[in-house]
Amino acid sequence: MSQVPEIRIRSIGDRPINAEGDFVLYWMIANRRIDWNFSMQRAVEWSRQLNRPLVVLEALRCDYRWASDRLHHFIIQGMADNSRRLAENRVCYFPYLEPERGAGRGLLAELSQRACVVVSDDFPCFFLPRMVDAAAKQIPVRFELVDSNGLLPMRAANKVFARAYDFRRFLQQKLRPNLEQMPAEHPLRGAPLATLDHLPTTITRRWRPAHVERLANDPSRLVDFPIDHRVSIVPNSAGGSVAASKILQHFLKARLGRYEERNDPAADSASGLSPYLHFGHISSHQIFAAVTSHDNWSPEEISDKATGSSEGWWGASPAVESFLDELITWREVGYNFCSQRDDYDQYDSLPDWALETLDQHRGDRRQFTYSLDEFAQSATHDELWNAAQRQLVRDGRIHNYLRMLWGKKVLEWTAHPR
């Protein structure tokens, strides 16, 4: 059945398909977009094969780490985009915003009781793996996770690559066939799906669908949610797939040709796409397709030699080669690590050489040391570091190159590496 590569699909448990179910459920948790999304594509495939309506559940809990007006609003703007797109295609969309901690408990279980099959996103980080494992115990039907994180499927590698050079060489050996297995640009195109006018009121009365467009347009309404209201939204920085596509087009027209200057904070040549990739509002597949098309590149340009070099393998312009190395090598080496190591966010997960170096220098005399609060308040002796920290607080981001300086100085000015 599937046009989604099998290597990107894994079934959790051994529950059967419920042929008598009312709908196919896509539980959207990481790939918060409609297009260029293998998870959505897989759910549509099931919907067509079983001739059942598709229901998309996109929920946002209120107790995730760092929950704030800034993050909530950015995600909700993406939900508003999804709401409009799914309405245009007559797909039943259930946007749920948890009004208080624990209020959403039971919603997924209730929906899955009525589903033929449940599809969700295979994402290796944050609280999502724990949430999925807990959900699997409550889902009585076939439950599939689909990997739509990067150009290389996570399961294509069976070991951790500690160095970008080694991972890049592996990519150069394995990536090319995957470039021919891109997700559908518009998975809802084609024959219309069976439709569902509304979900049972027993569900929607207990878990009320959110007015996401109203919240997206009026962030003052976020005051009703138990999140951190001190971290305000970033003005003129909209979330969602529509905004992401505009940022991508601007990058192609105004910045890609200057991408090799990205390490100069004054050049303003970085892509600006990181937050949209982070929240799943845009796919690296979409970005790859747009960038290579803009450069008139084709896969025939790829070198036959897997040298591990960051230059020359793609056979593209220097700016495009540089960008693709950031988009694919440096981004996906992180997915490789997190998917292979449960302790990816722990100190002891650092490579042995790094742990040894940190241990050797833990007793070094430090001219300056600061507390976490002093760092947060931009209260160091270094004005450049303080400026980068203020940018982080104000805009939610730090320029790519300054971010490395920022991180190194946190280590240098802290009493102990842990």
QUIPEFEN-V371109 format. One line per field, one symbol per residue. burial: b if it has 24 or more other C-alpha atoms within 12 Angstrom, else e. A space follows every 50 residues. Layout:
burial = ???
This chain:
burial = eeebbeebbbbbeeeebbeebbbbbbbbbbbbbbbbbbbbbbbbbbbbeb bbbbbbbbbbbbeeeebbbbbbbbbbbbbbbbbbbbeebbbbbbbbbbbe eeebbebbbbbbbbbbbbbbbbbbbbebeebbeebbebbbbbbbbbbbbb bbbbbbbeebbbebebbbbbbbeebbebbebbbbbebbeeeebbbbeebe eeeeeebebbbbbebbeebeebeebbbeeeebbeeebbbbbbbbbbbbee bbeebbbbbbebeeeeeebbbbbbbbbbbbbbbbbbbbbbbbeebeeeee eeeeebebebbbbbbbbebbbbbbbbbbbbbbbbbbbbbbeeeeeeeeeb eeeeeeeeeeeeeeeeeebbeeeebeebebeeeebbbbbeebeebbbbbb ebbeebeebbbbbbeebe
